[in-house]
């Protein structure tokens, strides 16, 4: 390698080093403005907003399915009170049937 080639290589190395240092300074300044934690939180928030918008669009397109799902969940969470209500209605009907049957023999005895 001649002396001229060595000097040219040194100039190229210095130019490359300046470009590298400039990019490193830009990245450092960018990270200093918003740390990694803030970047992660921002990214998660943006992704969450995007998912919410997608879900809202899907719900708007399929309202009947959303309604059926809400009804099913409501029924699932209220199944015990609903079953107790149904049992009270059935036992009320049963009690009425028993009282009607019990009163019929009394009528027969009164008629005789």
Secondary structure as GFF3:
##gff-version 3
##sequence-region A 1 112
A	DSSP	alpha_helix	3	33	.	.	.	ID=ss1
A	DSSP	alpha_helix	36	61	.	.	.	ID=ss2
A	DSSP	alpha_helix	63	77	.	.	.	ID=ss3
A	DSSP	alpha_helix	79	111	.	.	.	ID=ss4
###
